[in-house]
Amino acid sequence: MKKMILFVAGIFVGSAVGVIAMCILQVNRK
């Protein structure tokens, strides 16, 4: 059960970091 929670949390954190990184790249380009 804990592994499933960690797995979902890892995906959520990974996607959040990816979105933030994309936003930073877009701002730096302007």
N, C-alpha and C positions, 0 to 999 in steps of 0.2 A: 504493500500500500504506500509506504513512504517513498519507494523508488518511483512510483507513478507520479506522485506529487512533485518530486525533485525533477523528473523528466519534463513535466508540463511547465514548471517554474523556469527550467533552463531554456526551454523554447521561448517562453514569454520574455525573459530577460534578453535573450539573443535577438529576438525580433525588435524589441524596444531599442537596443543599442544600435541595430542596423538602421532603424528609422532616424534616430538622432544623428548618426554619422551622415546619412544622406542629407539631412537638413543642413548640417554644418558645411558639407561640400557645396550645396546649392548657394549658401550665403557667401562662401569664400569666392565662388566664381564671379559674383556680381561686383 
